[in-house]
């Protein structure tokens, strides 16, 4: 779990480009997605960094929608 949280803390969108600063992927990158999946799967609350800008809120909104509507990959 600590690893998942650390992963989420590392894989955050750059405030200018919107790309993940760790793997330079656009939007919710795979490592961050896996970490969220793990935390949600364990029934733990996921706390995205609130210091970031709207990109994080948008990202989180999409993740929440995905979980609410089931897998849509
Ligand atoms: Zn990443």
PDB file of the backbone (N, CA, C, O) and the ligand in Angstrom, with CONECT records:
HET     ZN  A 101       1
ATOM      1  N   UNK A   1       0.836  -1.213   0.000  1.00  0.00           N
ATOM      2  CA  UNK A   1       0.000   0.000   0.000  1.00  0.00           C
ATOM      3  C   UNK A   1       0.856   1.242   0.000  1.00  0.00           C
ATOM      4  O   UNK A   1       0.576   2.211  -0.706  1.00  0.00           O
ATOM      5  N   UNK A   2       1.920   1.203   0.812  1.00  0.00           N
ATOM      6  CA  UNK A   2       2.827   2.348   0.837  1.00  0.00           C
ATOM      7  C   UNK A   2       3.444   2.552  -0.537  1.00  0.00           C
ATOM      8  O   UNK A   2       3.676   3.677  -0.981  1.00  0.00           O
ATOM      9  N   UNK A   3       3.704   1.417  -1.199  1.00  0.00           N
ATOM     10  CA  UNK A   3       4.279   1.514  -2.535  1.00  0.00           C
ATOM     11  C   UNK A   3       3.283   2.169  -3.479  1.00  0.00           C
ATOM     12  O   UNK A   3       3.645   3.020  -4.292  1.00  0.00           O
ATOM     13  N   UNK A   4       2.033   1.763  -3.360  1.00  0.00           N
ATOM     14  CA  UNK A   4       1.013   2.335  -4.243  1.00  0.00           C
ATOM     15  C   UNK A   4       0.895   3.837  -4.015  1.00  0.00           C
ATOM     16  O   UNK A   4       0.777   4.611  -4.965  1.00  0.00           O
ATOM     17  N   UNK A   5       0.927   4.237  -2.763  1.00  0.00           N
ATOM     18  CA  UNK A   5       0.820   5.671  -2.464  1.00  0.00           C
ATOM     19  C   UNK A   5       2.038   6.417  -2.979  1.00  0.00           C
ATOM     20  O   UNK A   5       1.928   7.523  -3.506  1.00  0.00           O
ATOM     21  N   UNK A   6       3.204   5.798  -2.819  1.00  0.00           N
ATOM     22  CA  UNK A   6       4.425   6.434  -3.315  1.00  0.00           C
ATOM     23  C   UNK A   6       4.360   6.565  -4.831  1.00  0.00           C
ATOM     24  O   UNK A   6       4.782   7.570  -5.403  1.00  0.00           O
ATOM     25  N   UNK A   7       3.825   5.531  -5.468  1.00  0.00           N
ATOM     26  CA  UNK A   7       3.684   5.584  -6.920  1.00  0.00           C
ATOM     27  C   UNK A   7       2.775   6.726  -7.333  1.00  0.00           C
ATOM     28  O   UNK A   7       3.069   7.474  -8.265  1.00  0.00           O
ATOM     29  N   UNK A   8       1.669   6.844  -6.622  1.00  0.00           N
ATOM     30  CA  UNK A   8       0.733   7.925  -6.943  1.00  0.00           C
ATOM     31  C   UNK A   8       1.380   9.283  -6.716  1.00  0.00           C
ATOM     32  O   UNK A   8       1.141  10.232  -7.462  1.00  0.00           O
ATOM     33  N   UNK A   9       2.202   9.363  -5.675  1.00  0.00           N
ATOM     34  CA  UNK A   9       2.848  10.637  -5.376  1.00  0.00           C
ATOM     35  C   UNK A   9       3.872  10.997  -6.441  1.00  0.00           C
ATOM     36  O   UNK A   9       4.107  12.170  -6.729  1.00  0.00           O
ATOM     37  N   UNK A  10       4.476   9.963  -7.022  1.00  0.00           N
ATOM     38  CA  UNK A  10       5.496  10.207  -8.047  1.00  0.00           C
ATOM     39  C   UNK A  10       4.871  10.514  -9.399  1.00  0.00           C
ATOM     40  O   UNK A  10       5.322  11.411 -10.112  1.00  0.00           O
ATOM     41  N   UNK A  11       3.842   9.775  -9.745  1.00  0.00           N
ATOM     42  CA  UNK A  11       3.262   9.902 -11.075  1.00  0.00           C
ATOM     43  C   UNK A  11       2.158  10.942 -11.075  1.00  0.00           C
ATOM     44  O   UNK A  11       0.970  10.623 -11.013  1.00  0.00           O
ATOM     45  N   UNK A  12       2.573  12.160 -11.145  1.00  0.00           N
ATOM     46  CA  UNK A  12       1.613  13.261 -11.179  1.00  0.00           C
ATOM     47  C   UNK A  12       1.809  14.031 -12.482  1.00  0.00           C
ATOM     48  O   UNK A  12       2.921  14.105 -13.006  1.00  0.00           O
ATOM     49  N   UNK A  13       0.738  14.594 -12.994  1.00  0.00           N
ATOM     50  CA  UNK A  13       0.849  15.345 -14.249  1.00  0.00           C
ATOM     51  C   UNK A  13       1.683  16.612 -14.055  1.00  0.00           C
ATOM     52  O   UNK A  13       1.569  17.303 -13.043  1.00  0.00           O
ATOM     53  N   UNK A  14       2.512  16.894 -15.037  1.00  0.00           N
ATOM     54  CA  UNK A  14       3.252  18.143 -15.012  1.00  0.00           C
ATOM     55  C   UNK A  14       2.266  19.298 -15.156  1.00  0.00           C
ATOM     56  O   UNK A  14       1.297  19.226 -15.912  1.00  0.00           O
ATOM     57  N   UNK A  15       2.543  20.368 -14.403  1.00  0.00           N
ATOM     58  CA  UNK A  15       1.538  21.425 -14.380  1.00  0.00           C
ATOM     59  C   UNK A  15       1.476  22.207 -15.694  1.00  0.00           C
ATOM     60  O   UNK A  15       0.516  22.939 -15.938  1.00  0.00           O
ATOM     61  N   UNK A  16       2.474  22.057 -16.520  1.00  0.00           N
ATOM     62  CA  UNK A  16       2.462  22.778 -17.796  1.00  0.00           C
ATOM     63  C   UNK A  16       2.060  21.888 -18.959  1.00  0.00           C
ATOM     64  O   UNK A  16       1.244  22.276 -19.795  1.00  0.00           O
ATOM     65  N   UNK A  17       2.631  20.704 -19.010  1.00  0.00           N
ATOM     66  CA  UNK A  17       2.372  19.839 -20.157  1.00  0.00           C
ATOM     67  C   UNK A  17       1.217  18.885 -19.903  1.00  0.00           C
ATOM     68  O   UNK A  17       0.596  18.406 -20.852  1.00  0.00           O
ATOM     69  N   UNK A  18       0.916  18.598 -18.637  1.00  0.00           N
ATOM     70  CA  UNK A  18      -0.139  17.640 -18.342  1.00  0.00           C
ATOM     71  C   UNK A  18       0.354  16.206 -18.452  1.00  0.00           C
ATOM     72  O   UNK A  18      -0.410  15.262 -18.251  1.00  0.00           O
ATOM     73  N   UNK A  19       1.636  16.046 -18.773  1.00  0.00           N
ATOM     74  CA  UNK A  19       2.197  14.696 -18.873  1.00  0.00           C
ATOM     75  C   UNK A  19       2.699  14.243 -17.514  1.00  0.00           C
ATOM     76  O   UNK A  19       3.124  15.048 -16.686  1.00  0.00           O
ATOM     77  N   UNK A  20       2.640  12.927 -17.305  1.00  0.00           N
ATOM     78  CA  UNK A  20       3.169  12.371 -16.065  1.00  0.00           C
ATOM     79  C   UNK A  20       4.658  12.706 -15.956  1.00  0.00           C
ATOM     80  O   UNK A  20       5.416  12.498 -16.902  1.00  0.00           O
ATOM     81  N   UNK A  21       5.070  13.224 -14.799  1.00  0.00           N
ATOM     82  CA  UNK A  21       6.458  13.654 -14.655  1.00  0.00           C
ATOM     83  C   UNK A  21       7.398  12.468 -14.517  1.00  0.00           C
ATOM     84  O   UNK A  21       8.605  12.616 -14.709  1.00  0.00           O
ATOM     85  N   UNK A  22       6.867  11.288 -14.187  1.00  0.00           N
ATOM     86  CA  UNK A  22       7.717  10.117 -13.989  1.00  0.00           C
ATOM     87  C   UNK A  22       7.926   9.348 -15.290  1.00  0.00           C
ATOM     88  O   UNK A  22       9.049   8.955 -15.603  1.00  0.00           O
ATOM     89  N   UNK A  23       6.859   9.133 -16.045  1.00  0.00           N
ATOM     90  CA  UNK A  23       7.005   8.328 -17.259  1.00  0.00           C
ATOM     91  C   UNK A  23       6.601   9.090 -18.510  1.00  0.00           C
ATOM     92  O   UNK A  23       6.583   8.520 -19.601  1.00  0.00           O
ATOM     93  N   UNK A  24       6.275  10.378 -18.370  1.00  0.00           N
ATOM     94  CA  UNK A  24       6.004  11.244 -19.528  1.00  0.00           C
ATOM     95  C   UNK A  24       4.863  10.726 -20.389  1.00  0.00           C
ATOM     96  O   UNK A  24       4.827  10.970 -21.595  1.00  0.00           O
ATOM     97  N   UNK A  25       3.930  10.011 -19.769  1.00  0.00           N
ATOM     98  CA  UNK A  25       2.752   9.569 -20.504  1.00  0.00           C
ATOM     99  C   UNK A  25       1.626  10.572 -20.255  1.00  0.00           C
ATOM    100  O   UNK A  25       1.552  11.191 -19.193  1.00  0.00           O
ATOM    101  N   UNK A  26       0.771  10.718 -21.230  1.00  0.00           N
ATOM    102  CA  UNK A  26      -0.329  11.664 -21.102  1.00  0.00           C
ATOM    103  C   UNK A  26      -1.424  11.078 -20.218  1.00  0.00           C
ATOM    104  O   UNK A  26      -1.748   9.893 -20.296  1.00  0.00           O
ATOM    105  N   UNK A  27      -1.987  11.947 -19.372  1.00  0.00           N
ATOM    106  CA  UNK A  27      -3.120  11.545 -18.559  1.00  0.00           C
ATOM    107  C   UNK A  27      -2.739  10.515 -17.511  1.00  0.00           C
ATOM    108  O   UNK A  27      -1.586  10.442 -17.087  1.00  0.00           O
ATOM    109  N   UNK A  28      -3.727   9.711 -17.094  1.00  0.00           N
ATOM    110  CA  UNK A  28      -3.456   8.689 -16.084  1.00  0.00           C
ATOM    111  C   UNK A  28      -2.563   7.605 -16.656  1.00  0.00           C
ATOM    112  O   UNK A  28      -3.009   6.789 -17.463  1.00  0.00           O
ATOM    113  N   UNK A  29      -1.301   7.593 -16.242  1.00  0.00           N
ATOM    114  CA  UNK A  29      -0.374   6.615 -16.779  1.00  0.00           C
ATOM    115  C   UNK A  29      -0.610   5.261 -16.117  1.00  0.00           C
ATOM    116  O   UNK A  29      -1.340   5.157 -15.130  1.00  0.00           O
ATOM    117  N   UNK A  30       0.001   4.253 -16.658  1.00  0.00           N
ATOM    118  CA  UNK A  30      -0.260   2.890 -16.175  1.00  0.00           C
ATOM    119  C   UNK A  30       0.135   2.668 -14.716  1.00  0.00           C
ATOM    120  O   UNK A  30      -0.661   2.123 -13.951  1.00  0.00           O
ATOM    121  N   UNK A  31       1.345   3.077 -14.306  1.00  0.00           N
ATOM    122  CA  UNK A  31       1.718   2.858 -12.903  1.00  0.00           C
ATOM    123  C   UNK A  31       0.743   3.511 -11.934  1.00  0.00           C
ATOM    124  O   UNK A  31       0.370   2.917 -10.922  1.00  0.00           O
ATOM    125  N   UNK A  32       0.333   4.733 -12.246  1.00  0.00           N
ATOM    126  CA  UNK A  32      -0.615   5.422 -11.370  1.00  0.00           C
ATOM    127  C   UNK A  32      -1.957   4.705 -11.389  1.00  0.00           C
ATOM    128  O   UNK A  32      -2.609   4.559 -10.355  1.00  0.00           O
ATOM    129  N   UNK A  33      -2.358   4.264 -12.565  1.00  0.00           N
ATOM    130  CA  UNK A  33      -3.619   3.545 -12.696  1.00  0.00           C
ATOM    131  C   UNK A  33      -3.595   2.265 -11.872  1.00  0.00           C
ATOM    132  O   UNK A  33      -4.553   1.947 -11.168  1.00  0.00           O
ATOM    133  N   UNK A  34      -2.483   1.532 -11.969  1.00  0.00           N
ATOM    134  CA  UNK A  34      -2.352   0.292 -11.206  1.00  0.00           C
ATOM    135  C   UNK A  34      -2.411   0.578  -9.709  1.00  0.00           C
ATOM    136  O   UNK A  34      -3.037  -0.161  -8.949  1.00  0.00           O
ATOM    137  N   UNK A  35      -1.746   1.666  -9.293  1.00  0.00           N
ATOM    138  CA  UNK A  35      -1.734   1.997  -7.877  1.00  0.00           C
ATOM    139  C   UNK A  35      -3.142   2.311  -7.385  1.00  0.00           C
ATOM    140  O   UNK A  35      -3.540   1.884  -6.301  1.00  0.00           O
ATOM    141  N   UNK A  36      -3.892   3.062  -8.191  1.00  0.00           N
ATOM    142  CA  UNK A  36      -5.272   3.383  -7.816  1.00  0.00           C
ATOM    143  C   UNK A  36      -6.098   2.111  -7.764  1.00  0.00           C
ATOM    144  O   UNK A  36      -6.891   1.906  -6.845  1.00  0.00           O
ATOM    145  N   UNK A  37      -5.902   1.259  -8.764  1.00  0.00           N
ATOM    146  CA  UNK A  37      -6.636  -0.008  -8.790  1.00  0.00           C
ATOM    147  C   UNK A  37      -6.379  -0.806  -7.522  1.00  0.00           C
ATOM    148  O   UNK A  37      -7.292  -1.381  -6.930  1.00  0.00           O
ATOM    149  N   UNK A  38      -5.106  -0.828  -7.117  1.00  0.00           N
ATOM    150  CA  UNK A  38      -4.727  -1.596  -5.936  1.00  0.00           C
ATOM    151  C   UNK A  38      -5.402  -1.031  -4.688  1.00  0.00           C
ATOM    152  O   UNK A  38      -5.989  -1.770  -3.897  1.00  0.00           O
ATOM    153  N   UNK A  39      -5.311   0.285  -4.523  1.00  0.00           N
ATOM    154  CA  UNK A  39      -5.885   0.912  -3.328  1.00  0.00           C
ATOM    155  C   UNK A  39      -7.394   0.726  -3.298  1.00  0.00           C
ATOM    156  O   UNK A  39      -7.961   0.392  -2.258  1.00  0.00           O
ATOM    157  N   UNK A  40      -8.042   0.942  -4.432  1.00  0.00           N
ATOM    158  CA  UNK A  40      -9.493   0.786  -4.491  1.00  0.00           C
ATOM    159  C   UNK A  40      -9.874  -0.672  -4.274  1.00  0.00           C
ATOM    160  O   UNK A  40     -10.862  -0.981  -3.608  1.00  0.00           O
ATOM    161  N   UNK A  41      -9.059  -1.575  -4.857  1.00  0.00           N
ATOM    162  CA  UNK A  41      -9.330  -2.992  -4.682  1.00  0.00           C
ATOM    163  C   UNK A  41      -9.249  -3.418  -3.236  1.00  0.00           C
ATOM    164  O   UNK A  41      -9.937  -4.343  -2.805  1.00  0.00           O
ATOM    165  N   UNK A  42      -8.390  -2.727  -2.482  1.00  0.00           N
ATOM    166  CA  UNK A  42      -8.238  -3.044  -1.071  1.00  0.00           C
ATOM    167  C   UNK A  42      -9.254  -2.287  -0.219  1.00  0.00           C
ATOM    168  O   UNK A  42      -9.308  -2.457   0.999  1.00  0.00           O
ATOM    169  N   UNK A  43     -10.048  -1.459  -0.868  1.00  0.00           N
ATOM    170  CA  UNK A  43     -11.054  -0.700  -0.134  1.00  0.00           C
ATOM    171  C   UNK A  43     -10.465   0.462   0.630  1.00  0.00           C
ATOM    172  O   UNK A  43     -11.060   0.951   1.590  1.00  0.00           O
ATOM    173  N   UNK A  44      -9.288   0.907   0.203  1.00  0.00           N
ATOM    174  CA  UNK A  44      -8.652   2.028   0.889  1.00  0.00           C
ATOM    175  C   UNK A  44      -8.967   3.328   0.162  1.00  0.00           C
ATOM    176  O   UNK A  44      -9.140   3.346  -1.056  1.00  0.00           O
ATOM    177  N   UNK A  45      -9.039   4.411   0.924  1.00  0.00           N
ATOM    178  CA  UNK A  45      -9.269   5.707   0.279  1.00  0.00           C
ATOM    179  C   UNK A  45      -8.034   6.155  -0.478  1.00  0.00           C
ATOM    180  O   UNK A  45      -6.910   6.017   0.003  1.00  0.00           O
ATOM    181  N   UNK A  46      -8.254   6.684  -1.651  1.00  0.00           N
ATOM    182  CA  UNK A  46      -7.153   7.218  -2.443  1.00  0.00           C
ATOM    183  C   UNK A  46      -7.175   8.733  -2.315  1.00  0.00           C
ATOM    184  O   UNK A  46      -8.177   9.385  -2.609  1.00  0.00           O
ATOM    185  N   UNK A  47      -6.064   9.270  -1.875  1.00  0.00           N
ATOM    186  CA  UNK A  47      -6.003  10.710  -1.654  1.00  0.00           C
ATOM    187  C   UNK A  47      -5.030  11.345  -2.629  1.00  0.00           C
ATOM    188  O   UNK A  47      -3.825  11.377  -2.377  1.00  0.00           O
ATOM    189  N   UNK A  48      -5.542  11.845  -3.734  1.00  0.00           N
ATOM    190  CA  UNK A  48      -4.653  12.519  -4.679  1.00  0.00           C
ATOM    191  C   UNK A  48      -4.140  13.817  -4.069  1.00  0.00           C
ATOM    192  O   UNK A  48      -4.832  14.442  -3.267  1.00  0.00           O
ATOM    193  N   UNK A  49      -2.948  14.218  -4.439  1.00  0.00           N
ATOM    194  CA  UNK A  49      -2.386  15.458  -3.899  1.00  0.00           C
ATOM    195  C   UNK A  49      -3.308  16.623  -4.224  1.00  0.00           C
ATOM    196  O   UNK A  49      -3.669  16.831  -5.382  1.00  0.00           O
ATOM    197  N   UNK A  50      -3.682  17.369  -3.220  1.00  0.00           N
ATOM    198  CA  UNK A  50      -4.629  18.463  -3.433  1.00  0.00           C
ATOM    199  C   UNK A  50      -3.914  19.751  -3.792  1.00  0.00           C
ATOM    200  O   UNK A  50      -4.548  20.771  -4.064  1.00  0.00           O
ATOM    201  N   UNK A  51      -2.579  19.697  -3.791  1.00  0.00           N
ATOM    202  CA  UNK A  51      -1.832  20.913  -4.087  1.00  0.00           C
ATOM    203  C   UNK A  51      -1.708  21.138  -5.589  1.00  0.00           C
ATOM    204  O   UNK A  51      -1.314  22.214  -6.038  1.00  0.00           O
ATOM    205  N   UNK A  52      -2.049  20.114  -6.352  1.00  0.00           N
ATOM    206  CA  UNK A  52      -1.917  20.241  -7.802  1.00  0.00           C
ATOM    207  C   UNK A  52      -3.082  21.033  -8.384  1.00  0.00           C
ATOM    208  O   UNK A  52      -4.028  21.407  -7.691  1.00  0.00           O
ATOM    209  N   UNK A  53      -2.971  21.267  -9.678  1.00  0.00           N
ATOM    210  CA  UNK A  53      -4.006  22.085 -10.316  1.00  0.00           C
ATOM    211  C   UNK A  53      -5.180  21.240 -10.776  1.00  0.00           C
ATOM    212  O   UNK A  53      -5.373  20.114 -10.316  1.00  0.00           O
ATOM    213  N   UNK A  54      -5.966  21.803 -11.697  1.00  0.00           N
ATOM    214  CA  UNK A  54      -7.186  21.154 -12.148  1.00  0.00           C
ATOM    215  C   UNK A  54      -6.917  19.844 -12.869  1.00  0.00           C
ATOM    216  O   UNK A  54      -7.780  18.966 -12.900  1.00  0.00           O
ATOM    217  N   UNK A  55      -5.736  19.700 -13.444  1.00  0.00           N
ATOM    218  CA  UNK A  55      -5.475  18.484 -14.197  1.00  0.00           C
ATOM    219  C   UNK A  55      -5.653  17.265 -13.309  1.00  0.00           C
ATOM    220  O   UNK A  55      -6.141  16.227 -13.755  1.00  0.00           O
ATOM    221  N   UNK A  56      -5.257  17.394 -12.056  1.00  0.00           N
ATOM    222  CA  UNK A  56      -5.437  16.278 -11.133  1.00  0.00           C
ATOM    223  C   UNK A  56      -6.917  16.027 -10.890  1.00  0.00           C
ATOM    224  O   UNK A  56      -7.358  14.879 -10.839  1.00  0.00           O
ATOM    225  N   UNK A  57      -7.677  17.093 -10.742  1.00  0.00           N
ATOM    226  CA  UNK A  57      -9.120  16.917 -10.492  1.00  0.00           C
ATOM    227  C   UNK A  57      -9.766  16.249 -11.693  1.00  0.00           C
ATOM    228  O   UNK A  57     -10.595  15.351 -11.546  1.00  0.00           O
ATOM    229  N   UNK A  58      -9.385  16.689 -12.865  1.00  0.00           N
ATOM    230  CA  UNK A  58      -9.950  16.078 -14.066  1.00  0.00           C
ATOM    231  C   UNK A  58      -9.568  14.616 -14.147  1.00  0.00           C
ATOM    232  O   UNK A  58     -10.386  13.751 -14.460  1.00  0.00           O
ATOM    233  N   UNK A  59      -8.277  14.358 -13.850  1.00  0.00           N
ATOM    234  CA  UNK A  59      -7.795  12.978 -13.890  1.00  0.00           C
ATOM    235  C   UNK A  59      -8.584  12.117 -12.913  1.00  0.00           C
ATOM    236  O   UNK A  59      -9.054  11.033 -13.257  1.00  0.00           O
ATOM    237  N   UNK A  60      -8.719  12.613 -11.705  1.00  0.00           N
ATOM    238  CA  UNK A  60      -9.406  11.854 -10.675  1.00  0.00           C
ATOM    239  C   UNK A  60     -10.875  11.665 -11.032  1.00  0.00           C
ATOM    240  O   UNK A  60     -11.459  10.616 -10.759  1.00  0.00           O
ATOM    241  N   UNK A  61     -11.461  12.678 -11.638  1.00  0.00           N
ATOM    242  CA  UNK A  61     -12.854  12.592 -12.051  1.00  0.00           C
ATOM    243  C   UNK A  61     -13.029  11.450 -13.042  1.00  0.00           C
ATOM    244  O   UNK A  61     -13.975  10.666 -12.960  1.00  0.00           O
ATOM    245  N   UNK A  62     -12.091  11.378 -13.980  1.00  0.00           N
ATOM    246  CA  UNK A  62     -12.174  10.312 -14.979  1.00  0.00           C
ATOM    247  C   UNK A  62     -12.010   8.945 -14.322  1.00  0.00           C
ATOM    248  O   UNK A  62     -12.708   7.993 -14.673  1.00  0.00           O
ATOM    249  N   UNK A  63     -11.079   8.850 -13.360  1.00  0.00           N
ATOM    250  CA  UNK A  63     -10.860   7.575 -12.685  1.00  0.00           C
ATOM    251  C   UNK A  63     -12.120   7.173 -11.941  1.00  0.00           C
ATOM    252  O   UNK A  63     -12.544   6.019 -11.996  1.00  0.00           O
ATOM    253  N   UNK A  64     -12.711   8.127 -11.246  1.00  0.00           N
ATOM    254  CA  UNK A  64     -13.918   7.821 -10.479  1.00  0.00           C
ATOM    255  C   UNK A  64     -15.035   7.361 -11.398  1.00  0.00           C
ATOM    256  O   UNK A  64     -15.760   6.411 -11.100  1.00  0.00           O
ATOM    257  N   UNK A  65     -15.159   8.054 -12.523  1.00  0.00           N
ATOM    258  CA  UNK A  65     -16.213   7.681 -13.473  1.00  0.00           C
ATOM    259  C   UNK A  65     -15.973   6.276 -13.979  1.00  0.00           C
ATOM    260  O   UNK A  65     -16.909   5.497 -14.160  1.00  0.00           O
ATOM    261  N   UNK A  66     -14.691   5.956 -14.208  1.00  0.00           N
ATOM    262  CA  UNK A  66     -14.379   4.643 -14.732  1.00  0.00           C
ATOM    263  C   UNK A  66     -14.801   3.561 -13.743  1.00  0.00           C
ATOM    264  O   UNK A  66     -15.366   2.536 -14.125  1.00  0.00           O
ATOM    265  N   UNK A  67     -14.512   3.810 -12.455  1.00  0.00           N
ATOM    266  CA  UNK A  67     -14.873   2.809 -11.459  1.00  0.00           C
ATOM    267  C   UNK A  67     -16.368   2.749 -11.261  1.00  0.00           C
ATOM    268  O   UNK A  67     -16.923   1.684 -10.991  1.00  0.00           O
ATOM    269  N   UNK A  68     -17.018   3.879 -11.392  1.00  0.00           N
ATOM    270  CA  UNK A  68     -18.467   3.910 -11.195  1.00  0.00           C
ATOM    271  C   UNK A  68     -19.176   3.173 -12.322  1.00  0.00           C
ATOM    272  O   UNK A  68     -20.201   2.528 -12.103  1.00  0.00           O
ATOM    273  N   UNK A  69     -18.629   3.271 -13.524  1.00  0.00           N
ATOM    274  CA  UNK A  69     -19.299   2.677 -14.663  1.00  0.00           C
ATOM    275  C   UNK A  69     -18.722   1.335 -15.063  1.00  0.00           C
ATOM    276  O   UNK A  69     -19.088   0.776 -16.097  1.00  0.00           O
ATOM    277  N   UNK A  70     -17.822   0.820 -14.247  1.00  0.00           N
ATOM    278  CA  UNK A  70     -17.209  -0.454 -14.592  1.00  0.00           C
ATOM    279  C   UNK A  70     -16.054  -0.242 -15.546  1.00  0.00           C
ATOM    280  O   UNK A  70     -15.856   0.858 -16.062  1.00  0.00           O
ATOM    281  N   UNK A  71     -15.304  -1.280 -15.776  1.00  0.00           N
ATOM    282  CA  UNK A  71     -14.123  -1.171 -16.657  1.00  0.00           C
ATOM    283  C   UNK A  71     -14.535  -0.787 -18.080  1.00  0.00           C
ATOM    284  O   UNK A  71     -15.423  -1.402 -18.669  1.00  0.00           O
ATOM    285  N   UNK A  72     -13.881   0.229 -18.613  1.00  0.00           N
ATOM    286  CA  UNK A  72     -14.155   0.633 -19.986  1.00  0.00           C
ATOM    287  C   UNK A  72     -12.835   0.819 -20.715  1.00  0.00           C
ATOM    288  O   UNK A  72     -12.516   1.907 -21.194  1.00  0.00           O
ATOM    289  N   UNK A  73     -12.086  -0.248 -20.788  1.00  0.00           N
ATOM    290  CA  UNK A  73     -10.808  -0.164 -21.456  1.00  0.00           C
ATOM    291  C   UNK A  73     -10.981  -0.641 -22.906  1.00  0.00           C
ATOM    292  O   UNK A  73     -10.016  -0.656 -23.670  1.00  0.00           O
TER     293      UNK A  73
HETATM  294 ZN    ZN A 101       3.530   7.867 -14.684  1.00  0.00          ZN
END
